[in-house]
């Protein structure tokens, strides 16, 4: 301890010497000493009046010396400012305070201070494990528990003991912490005595948890799989084998245009389940494959229906072996006649494609096929963009009965020769028929204007920054433009603009400290002067004597008081209401921007008003916290009592901690469980071995049932439906597709769509006029696994009255006994509309005539305006990552700025995705006009991260041995660090700092940290 203290004091002395010798002498906000004479007022009298523990438990098993924190309130009842040392005692023994070690308090005021200490005593001793009473300057702060975690494995289980080659076994490990403090332990998994991976536990005292590890066995044999505490024999069998037999054609001779059915029997001749693809080849070219999954010994039949446009003999093979020969004859005029399938009409669903997106764009087209023949036929679907054939990825062919059929197909801009469609305008054809002009390009969003509503505010006042941007690119896009205060990022304005579109966004910043600040966006900056509430300006009498005259009172001036909490303690994730009284003590009406803050950092803000002079109003914020601990909240200058945020009464445990955040800037990398074991396999982490769900469709009376099977985890499934109605003779619209986002593991579920029909089933009508039809939706027991349902509809000409337009088309859903409008996007060119909902429910399509009546619904107020409805949905204006590189097996966090732009309270689930796959979610509830910042933790995986579709950046995950950034060159591990990306040089800036000083500080702190390690 003596060496540590000596080095620490030497470091501090060197820092003071360097700081004094470094220019400039005074930075922003630091004034030179005044030479005005000041009269003597009474002495200071400073006492600690309240104190509490921020860290109530300390883990003495950590590699580094623990540095718990306490908070203390000092009150000065004397007449002058004064400074007192901060003394912390643990169990009656004084320990070392590492900062700050003193507090300065103005006369007749109190000051809240947070300080850190170590458990080393002034006599070179150390506080023993156990429970100890803590005091700060004699004021009791609470009971500190000092100890070590004791995490032990309590159970093992394996989901199976028998698999085929290439099969996976899931090991579930349970552990419990019987120690006195929280801790982390990694349990290694082994296969035949060799380390293979591991599971990580991060548990609180008396907390238990479970973790899963999946291992894939690539070779046949018997293997011991488990942990050092217990293993299980896993028997790996030979893979399944398949045989294709009974190749048949239902006809040996067909006319041109007539269809032939080609079938074969597939048998799994092995003794284990497996999958197999059967190719169908016509005239030497494989046209289609059929995939089957069979248990050992099982058989099934596969088929392919094909028609031919020319006569002649055809060679047909199935799985490489020839089937029965087929003769195609010229039409002889007999029977019902061959099929004659042509494209009657086609159009683009997506008219613009953004090639700057991280994922490959998948635009859609719709096409109407007409069969004027007498029999059913099948034709392939070919899409050309700019005269070049591109790859069709869904609905590659269509079977059409005599009459018409509407199809939606999806394609990508990749050509068969491996090329890619260039940016620009391109004509699109489907089977040779024109579908429209596709614009391929990138957005280009730039700032065109910016303004500040004021340059002078009082302490606690807010300045509004208005930014205007324009998209001069060819396609729609989104861009976040960061705002800065004194070169520190505090937030961002967000723009989502179509081509040629302009927009404005506003950011309001509250300035809590007096002085001058640079408030910037992009290359533009404005100096903001922050004055004290009681600031005076000097005036001079005619005789030259100095007097002080109060500054002119603002026409509208506000005071905030009586800040209160709805509850003084909540669990993590639960909301608490913070209210305060706002009074306009000025003479004229004005608006007030209220800010909810914690330690001078703005959490939420909203503008209220206008408030008349002398009028008093109440402002309320709802907020929740992810991490436990005591919170000191305030609205304006009015502080609430301390809020205690406690851990949830039950949780899953495990997982790593998120990185620490800055004041509006990026935070540090996340801590937590997991290791990288240099596994060179190509397996993809899909959330515990889950596969993409299978989806099938079956026809029922007046409807369709869509069945989702297999392990549906973190997936999106889409099914074409093409249900037209309400009547077959005059269909108003077609429900062409349904997309479902599945976020939880599921054993499968189904959704049934009845209709479209003219009247609602067992529910009230959505409104009296303009209703084009309903689709009744029912779902199975596991439908709660769906996080979002997206309906794609295409309107017929009959759905649009002569004085109506696509802009007036609305989609409603019936949920919890009432109708509410869904957010939707209309396409006037092909008369299609997409609407999204957070659940499966009955929908209604409304296309009223101009000035038609509004919906008779009890839904949100946004539904009361038929011409310009506002969906009750939150807006994510900005998203960012706490760290853009995280070590393998660790957790990280995404942060999003969320706003409720509606005039009602909205509760909505925000979802974090990586490359489109959900990894975390959180439900947020905001009052009208309220905004907040939400942080969501998730296990780090490589990919593009987004929050509700708003990009947060690219995340990279790496091994702690795969990269090196230099350093001490030692082999030490386990210090919470690990490899990082190649270091970036960052120049320090600010008052009294130089690059040389920063280098000295870093070197000193590194040396102290090494000495503080406890072996």
Secondary structure, DSSP 4 states (H G I P E B T S, - for coil): -HHHHHHHHHHHHHHHHHHHHSSPSS-TT-PPPP-------PPP-EEEEEEEES--EEETTSSSPP--EEEEEEEE-SSS-EEEE--EEETTEEEEEEE--EEEE-TTEEEEEEEEEEEEETTS-BPPSEEEEEEETTEEEEEEEEE---EEEEEEEES-SEEETTEEEEEEEEEEE-SSS-EEEEEEEEETTEEEEEEEEEE-TT-EEEEEEEEEE-S-EEEEEEESS-EEEEEEEPPP-EEEEEEEES-SEEETT-EEEEEEEEEE-SSS-EEEEEEEEETTEEEEEEEEEE-TT-EEEEEEEEE-SS-EEE-EEETTEE---EEEEPP-S-TT----EEEEEEEES--EEETTSSSPP--EEEEEEEE-SSS-EEEE--EEETTEEEEEEE--EEEE-SEEEEEEEEEEEEETTS-BPPSEEEEEEETTEEEEEEEEE---EEEEEEEES-SEEETTEEEEEEEEEEE-SSS-EEEEEEEEETTEEEEEEEEEE-TT-EEEEEEEEEE-S-EEEEEEETTEEEEEEEE-TT-EEEEE-TT--EEEEEPPPPSS-EEEEEEEES-SEEETT-EEEEEEEEEE-SSS-EEEEEEEEETTEEEEEEEEEEE-TT-EEEEEEEEE-SS-EEE-EEETTEEPPPEEEE--SS-----PPPPPP-SSS--PPP--S-------------SSS--PPEEEEEEETTEEEEEEES---SEEEEEEEEEEES-SSS--EEEEEEEEEE-S--S-EEEEEEEEESS-SSS--S-SS-EEEEEEEEE-TTGGGEEEEEEEEEE-GGGS-TT--GGG-EEEEEETTEEEEPEEEEETTTTEEEEEESS--EEEEE-PPTTPPPP---S-GGGG-SSS---S--EEEEEEES-SEEETT-EEEEEEEEE--SSS-EEEEEEEEETTEEEEEEEEEE-TT-EEEEEEEEE--SEEEEETTEEEEEEEEE-TTT----SS------SS----SSP------STT--HHHHHHHHHHHHHHHHHH---
